[in-house]
Amino acid sequence: MEIHPDRPVALRALSAGPAGAPARVTQPLVEVLIPGQGRGRASQRLSETAVGCRLRYAGSDQSSDGDWRELRVRLRDETSGLDAELTMRSIEGVSAIQTHVKVTNHGDKPVLLLAVTSFAAGFLGRPVSELDVMRASSEWLGESRWSRRPLREHVPDLGLAGHGQHGKGVFALTSTGTWSSGEHVPMGGLTDRRTGQTWLWQIEHNGPWRWETGDRMDGVYVALSGPTDLDHQWSELLAPGESFTTVPVSIAVSDDGVEGAAAAMTAHRRALLRPHPDRATLPVVFNDYMNTLMGDPTTEKLLPLIDAAAAAGAEVFCVDAGWYDDGGDWWDSVGEWQPSQTRFPNGLEEVLAHIASRGLTPGLWLEPEVIGVRSPMADKLPAEAFLQRGGERVAEHGRYHLDLRHPAAAGHLDQVVDRLVEELGVGYFKLDYNINPGSGTDRDATSVGAGLLAHNRAHLAWLEGVLDRHPHLVLENCGSGAMRMDYALLTRMQLQSTSDQQDFLRYPPIAVAAPLSLLPEQAANWAYPQPEMADEEIAFTMVTGILGRLYLSGNLHRMIPQQFALVREGVRLHQSLRPDLLRATPCWPLGLPGWDDPWLALGLRAGDTTHLGIWRRPGAMDTTVLSLPHLAGRDLGVEVAYPEAANGWTHTWNPRTAELTVTTTLPATTARILRLRPL
């Protein structure tokens, strides 16, 4: 950092190893936007705010807690009376930091905050022309669509030096409402094409966020934040003595390109996780929904499916949506979460007991944060227990949304969870989330966005309370697939549904990209083999699940023995990989996947072993060449790990070029898992 009495503190270097000559960058370390001060120069950036440009160094201290190291930098603006404290945390041996900012009003009058960055810095003094920007588009059925493009495509060369001013334009991504990954995964990155120096960041918030990058005369800058006034109707009024703390963000750095930064972020994420016994076992989950019961469970349908799932090797059986429905039209009537009597004549208890008798953990689907507009709970709970606008409850797609700041809302959900766990023996919940209620609530809040932020934080506190009371309970994060996939939730919850995509041919690019968005052992990729499938199609969908957190579905009870054996083999392979999964880092031998790519590949590196999944989709040529630079110059043993007895694929390894050439003469839909080990 550069500290000077006449300038704001600036981060001049953030690197994985010994820093070279620090760049001359002037981007202030913290940016704070308030209405009475605004920006130093007009723009829509989170850069050059008047307060940010005036903040001066006021001290710092360091501490440690186990393997964690923490640096706190204190800044002060005498004009506004605001202090800012930036906290940076890192785990020993991992080239990543987590940061947040606490702003305190030390003045004698209230101050309205319109935006506060969680992190702001110049990117090593690099010009736009040398950099690529990384981003991940996301939507229902098409999550984690990562791309890497020249930053110049978004930030034109305007000749700033000739004008003597920083730019005004910005390349920014935002997310609105409560689907934190509804349009974009809350991540991004910059990488230097020449040197390989890379920053990869994530915004750890289960609500609105913004990240931006742009051109300054001294190079590119990056600013990361939670909700802002401009984007999210967020503002927070600080009375004298009051403080506001931003959402946390993390930045991983590497000199080894995107895969190096992904490895650092992977290690950092593991260090952030709440401890949980699930990580010791990573049990295989069978869920009855996808392309199987599709929200229509009954005792008659479930019992043979449970037996088949147990025989296939599943360790959790989750009864998905519909278990509470007596009338067949449940969407806008949910909220009480009482088991159906018509679907289960002898009670849901019979089904859950059968699951347990087969040695599986019973699980249920639950959508806790919503109350259907026709639900009895809509009238039983006070109006203040719901998100509101102008005194009216916010409704979306036939549901009201609970405001978990209110004790009646949180108390209702606590009662539901405790009843299902203690009375029915549920050990696993798939927590779904299928609506986005918009900007927030204006009840008891400075602004609509401030009300939403407080609810978001109350939601996290509620999850922590559930796990405090039931420490062995496993919580799956699901939000219409992966519409709410972020590391506010994933530090607390054990796995993440990566999509609702029902087409097994379209799922692989989601699964291949997933380990850049989240930990591979948290990436619950669906595998849904069906008796109508050919053997190669069964193997194809199983490969999609095996290199993540295998999430199984399908009408296994109707399969012939040959088909069932192929499923069982895939489950066994996945179970054998679990120790490696917990330490693996990802690589992409064909590059980051494109949505329509005919060939796709994902590698998971664990020690000297690389587990390599390869998919060939319709329209592909017979041959592809995979780049594996981490194995350059070494003789390599290549083993087909799944399916073991399959043929029709050949491979050739060139240690000089570090290229694995793979050829298949099979019909288009085919996939394999290879195990690579140096000889």
Secondary structure as GFF3:
##gff-version 3
##sequence-region A 1 679
A	DSSP	beta_strand	2	4	.	.	.	ID=ss1
A	DSSP	beta_strand	7	10	.	.	.	ID=ss2
A	DSSP	beta_strand	32	33	.	.	.	ID=ss3
A	DSSP	alpha_helix	50	54	.	.	.	ID=ss4
A	DSSP	beta_strand	56	65	.	.	.	ID=ss5
A	DSSP	beta_strand	68	77	.	.	.	ID=ss6
A	DSSP	beta_strand	82	91	.	.	.	ID=ss7
A	DSSP	beta_strand	96	105	.	.	.	ID=ss8
A	DSSP	beta_strand	111	113	.	.	.	ID=ss9
A	DSSP	beta_strand	115	122	.	.	.	ID=ss10
A	DSSP	three_ten_helix	128	130	.	.	.	ID=ss11
A	DSSP	beta_strand	131	137	.	.	.	ID=ss12
A	DSSP	beta_strand	145	150	.	.	.	ID=ss13
A	DSSP	three_ten_helix	151	153	.	.	.	ID=ss14
A	DSSP	alpha_helix	160	163	.	.	.	ID=ss15
A	DSSP	beta_strand	171	175	.	.	.	ID=ss16
A	DSSP	beta_strand	187	192	.	.	.	ID=ss17
A	DSSP	beta_strand	198	203	.	.	.	ID=ss18
A	DSSP	beta_strand	209	216	.	.	.	ID=ss19
A	DSSP	beta_strand	219	225	.	.	.	ID=ss20
A	DSSP	alpha_helix	229	232	.	.	.	ID=ss21
A	DSSP	beta_strand	236	238	.	.	.	ID=ss22
A	DSSP	beta_strand	243	245	.	.	.	ID=ss23
A	DSSP	beta_strand	249	254	.	.	.	ID=ss24
A	DSSP	alpha_helix	257	272	.	.	.	ID=ss25
A	DSSP	alpha_helix	278	281	.	.	.	ID=ss26
A	DSSP	beta_strand	285	287	.	.	.	ID=ss27
A	DSSP	pi_helix	289	293	.	.	.	ID=ss28
A	DSSP	alpha_helix	299	312	.	.	.	ID=ss29
A	DSSP	beta_strand	316	319	.	.	.	ID=ss30
A	DSSP	three_ten_helix	331	333	.	.	.	ID=ss31
A	DSSP	alpha_helix	348	357	.	.	.	ID=ss32
A	DSSP	beta_strand	361	366	.	.	.	ID=ss33
A	DSSP	beta_strand	370	372	.	.	.	ID=ss34
A	DSSP	alpha_helix	377	380	.	.	.	ID=ss35
A	DSSP	three_ten_helix	383	385	.	.	.	ID=ss36
A	DSSP	beta_strand	388	389	.	.	.	ID=ss37
A	DSSP	beta_strand	392	393	.	.	.	ID=ss38
A	DSSP	beta_strand	395	396	.	.	.	ID=ss39
A	DSSP	beta_strand	399	401	.	.	.	ID=ss40
A	DSSP	alpha_helix	407	424	.	.	.	ID=ss41
A	DSSP	beta_strand	428	431	.	.	.	ID=ss42
A	DSSP	alpha_helix	448	469	.	.	.	ID=ss43
A	DSSP	beta_strand	474	477	.	.	.	ID=ss44
A	DSSP	beta_strand	495	497	.	.	.	ID=ss45
A	DSSP	alpha_helix	508	517	.	.	.	ID=ss46
A	DSSP	three_ten_helix	520	522	.	.	.	ID=ss47
A	DSSP	beta_strand	523	524	.	.	.	ID=ss48
A	DSSP	beta_strand	526	527	.	.	.	ID=ss49
A	DSSP	alpha_helix	535	546	.	.	.	ID=ss50
A	DSSP	beta_strand	551	552	.	.	.	ID=ss51
A	DSSP	three_ten_helix	556	558	.	.	.	ID=ss52
A	DSSP	alpha_helix	561	581	.	.	.	ID=ss53
A	DSSP	beta_strand	585	587	.	.	.	ID=ss54
A	DSSP	beta_strand	599	606	.	.	.	ID=ss55
A	DSSP	beta_strand	609	616	.	.	.	ID=ss56
A	DSSP	beta_strand	623	627	.	.	.	ID=ss57
A	DSSP	three_ten_helix	629	631	.	.	.	ID=ss58
A	DSSP	beta_strand	636	642	.	.	.	ID=ss59
A	DSSP	beta_strand	649	654	.	.	.	ID=ss60
A	DSSP	beta_strand	659	664	.	.	.	ID=ss61
A	DSSP	beta_strand	670	678	.	.	.	ID=ss62
###
